Amino acid sequence: MSGYFLGIDGGGTKTTAKVCDGNGNIITETVGGSINYYGIGTDKARANLSAITKKIGGKTGIFEFRSVFIGLSALYTRATAEELEKLTGGIINSDYIGMDSDLFIALEATGAKGECAVCICGTGSMSAARKADGSIVCRGGYGYILGDEGSAYKIALEGLRRGILAYDDIEEKTALSKAILDYFKISKMYDIIDLFYDPPMDRDDIARFARVVAGCAGAGDKTAVEITESAAKEIAATVTSLLREFASPIPVGLYGGVFENDAIFNKAFKEELNRLNNGVKAELLPMPPVSGALLAAFNESGTQVTESVIQKLKI
């Protein structure tokens, strides 16, 4: 089958793009800057998208596509023609271009044909499900101030807070106190104030401390385990609210660094989800969301997706 397909996962901090041919053979994959125009502005988003397409063209000689699909963290539903033109006009040359939320391509990445759900726990968190009629319902996604339960940011922030309280003898001792000093390379806790407030520390940098919390939990630290399990139960409750929209159990795909790298969180989440919802199966996505974008590029251009194509996109 002739022609090339481009899938793009436009997250909040980076963009991943993957190109394949009509048989699903991966030609190239590249990573670039964010294209979330709400976060960085339209001009910067277009510049980053242009840089990605030029990088793809420079590596492969491919500048035209049969179909392109973009999952974008700036969206909650299908992009209008105006939104699509605002971001891609004059940059992407393709017979078909579609754009929807990053949750849409995550749902595609479950590989399910009908009803399914996905829960994402990275720097932030959100859950979504697809109904039989193709409509999408969401829970969470209210951001780091109002929501993001179960996210790396919330786990990291609670780990920092509890570690500081223990350092000041307000709470019981925890390995998190020394972990904070070691991680931020400071000799006394008050030195952390300048690091966090002058200028304010980026949320992504704060979220990375979640890995330290996971390490302390894995070593048996009581406080770190409490933080991790509590966060897992919170996001399980969010997913449970979503599943009430369905008359029978549907598969739940899991994605994001917290699910992928924190065994205690993963176990606690699945146990709580099973306790609240009998018969629900929750597993890591079989392919990354950028491959879900490629599947959408196939499907929405009317191109047949064979099992062979699906297997290749899982790579």
C-alpha positions, 0 to 999 in steps of 0.5 A, spaced: 500 500 500 502 506 497 503 512 502 505 514 509 502 515 515 504 520 521 502 519 528 503 525 533 502 525 540 502 532 543 503 532 550 504 538 555 512 538 555 514 534 549 511 532 542 513 525 539 512 523 532 512 516 528 511 515 521 510 508 518 508 506 511 501 502 509 503 496 511 505 498 518 512 498 518 515 504 522 520 508 518 522 513 523 520 516 530 522 523 533 521 527 539 520 535 539 518 541 543 511 541 545 505 543 540 500 545 546 498 552 543 494 554 550 501 552 554 506 556 549 502 560 544 500 559 537 507 561 534 511 557 538 507 551 537 507 552 530 515 553 530 516 546 534 511 542 529 515 545 523 521 543 526 519 536 527 516 535 520 523 538 517 526 533 522 522 527 519 523 530 512 531 530 513 531 523 516 527 520 511 525 524 505 518 524 506 514 531 506 507 528 504 503 523 507 496 520 506 494 521 513 496 524 519 492 524 526 494 529 532 493 527 539 493 534 543 493 535 550 490 542 549 484 539 546 478 535 550 474 534 543 475 533 536 478 540 533 474 544 529 477 546 522 479 553 525 483 549 530 486 545 525 488 550 520 491 554 526 496 549 528 498 545 522 496 550 516 502 551 511 506 546 515 503 539 514 502 536 507 497 530 507 491 528 504 487 527 511 489 531 517 485 529 524 486 532 531 483 530 537 485 530 545 491 526 547 486 522 551 483 520 544 489 517 541 490 513 548 484 510 547 486 508 540 492 505 543 488 500 547 487 496 541 479 495 543 474 496 537 468 498 542 468 500 549 474 501 553 477 506 558 484 509 559 487 512 565 494 516 565 498 518 570 504 522 568 506 529 571 498 530 571 493 525 571 486 524 567 481 518 565 477 517 559 472 512 556 469 511 549 462 509 549 459 504 544 457 510 540 464 513 539 463 518 544 468 520 550 467 521 557 472 524 562 474 524 569 479 528 572 484 532 568 483 539 573 490 540 573 495 540 579 492 545 583 485 542 583 486 535 581 491 530 578 490 525 583 495 519 583 500 523 578 507 524 579 506 531 581 502 530 587 506 524 589 512 528 589 509 534 593 506 530 598 513 526 599 516 533 600 511 535 605 511 529 609 519 529 609 519 536 611 514 535 617 518 529 619 525 533 619 522 538 623 519 533 628 512 534 627 511 527 624 514 521 625 521 519 622 521 518 615 527 516 610 524 522 605 527 527 610 534 525 608 532 523 601 530 530 600 537 533 602 540 528 598 536 529 592 536 537 592 544 537 594 542 541 600 545 541 607 539 543 611 532 543 609 531 551 609 535 551 603 530 548 599 526 554 600 530 558 595 530 552 590 522 552 590 520 559 590 526 563 587 524 563 581 518 558 582 520 550 580 517 547 574 512 542 575 516 537 571 522 538 576 518 537 582 514 531 579 521 527 578 521 527 585 516 522 585 521 517 583 525 518 590 518 517 593 517 510 590 524 508 591 523 509 599 517 506 598 520 500 595 525 500 601 520 499 606 519 506 608 512 507 612 510 514 610 512 513 603 508 507 602 502 510 605 503 516 600 504 511 594 498 507 596 493 513 598 495 516 591 493 509 587 486 509 591 485 516 589 486 515 582 482 508 582 476 512 585 476 516 579 476 511 574 471 507 578 466 514 577 468 513 570 466 506 569 459 507 572 457 510 565 457 503 563 453 497 564 458 491 564 466 491 565 470 494 560 478 494 559 482 499 562 488 501 559 494 504 563 499 509 561 504 514 564 511 514 568 507 512 575 504 506 572 510 504 568 515 505 574 512 504 581 510 497 582 507 499 589 503 504 586 501 499 580 499 494 585 495 498 590 491 501 584 489 494 581 487 492 588 483 498 589 480 498 582 478 490 583 475 491 590 470 497 587 469 494 580 468 486 580 471 483 573 475 490 571 481 488 567 486 493 568 493 493 564 498 497 561 497 499 554 499 495 549 502 500 545 504 508 546 499 513 544 503 515 538 502 509 535 494 510 537 495 516 533 497 512 527 491 507 528 487 513 528 490 516 521 489 509 518 482 508 521 480 515 519 482 515 512 478 509 511 485 505 510 484 497 512 488 496 519 490 488 519 492 484 525 499 485 522 499 492 522 497 492 529 503 488 531 508 492 528 505 498 531 506 495 538 514 496 537 
